């Protein structure tokens, strides 16, 4: 399950696996150089579930321009079995693509 500014939707695992490399390739074309985990706050729900709030900093660099850091906050509900976490729910606090437009990484939509 994925929740963003425009509401929740079911996220198919196969679609995510196929789409992620394409999205990263697109991000590289606009100067993506790194993604850092800036903060992580974990709240245990029970023996199998935990809620994690994470802040990621995405760095973009283009020739003859200062680097642009885009900070994105997300909350995850994870199911953990045998030490292996599985994302059950992902809430994106801000639309990622809009954040890139707002900060000048991507052109504004018309």
N, C-alpha and C positions, 0 to 999 in steps of 0.2 A: 504494500500500500504506500502511495506517495501522496503527500499533501502539500500544496503550494498556495499562492495567493488566489488562484482561480478555483480552488476546491480540491477534493480528494479524487484519486483515481487508482485503479488497480494497475500495478506495474508488473508486466510479465517478465520473468527472469531471463528468458531467451532474448526478448527484445532489448533488455538492458545490456546483456552480454554482447549483442551484435552492434548496438548503437554507441556504446562507450568508446570503442576505438575510433569510430567515425567522428564523434564529438571531439576527442583529443586531437585528431588530425586537423579538424577545423580550427581548434584553439591554437595549434602550432602555427597555422597560417597567419594568425593575428598577433603573434609574438609571445605565446605562452612559453615560459622557460622553467617554471617550477610551481609546486603547490606544497605549502607547509602547513602542518597542524599547529595552530597558534595556541589553542587551549582545548581542554577536555574535562568535562565535569560529569561524573558517573553517579547515578542514583540506583541502587539495587532495589528492584521491585519484589522479587522473591527468588527462590533458588535457581530458576531458569531464565528469568527476565531481568533486564536492566535498561534504564533510560540513560542515554548519553547525549549531552549537548556538546557539540564540537564547533570550533571556529577554525576555518581554513583561510589561508591567505594565498591567493592565486597571483603570481607575478607575470607581467607582460612587459616585454622590451622590444622596442622598435628602433631602428637606426636613427640617429640624430634626434632622439626624444628621450626625456627622462623615463625611468621605469614607472609602471603603473601597478600598484598593489590593490587587489580587489578582495576585501574581506567578506566572507560568506558564513553565516551562522546556520546550523542545521541541528535538529533534534532527531535522534534515532531511538527506536525501541528494538532491542536485540533479544533474540532467543539464543541461549547458550546451552549446548549439550556437549559433553565430553570435551569441554574447553574450546569448542568451535562456535563462534558467533554467526548468527544468521540475521540479516536485517528483516524485521517484520513490518516496520513502519518508518518512513522517513518524512520529516516535515522540514521543508525549506522555508526559512524565515523571510527570505526575499527572493524574488524571481531571479535566478542566476543570470540569464541572458539579458534581462533588463538592467541588472547591476553592471554588466559589461558595457551596455549602451550608455548608461548614466555616467560612467567613469571614462568614457571615450575610447574604450577598447574596440567596440563595434560601432558602426554608424547608427544614428538614431533612425527609428522606424518612422515612416511617414504615413 
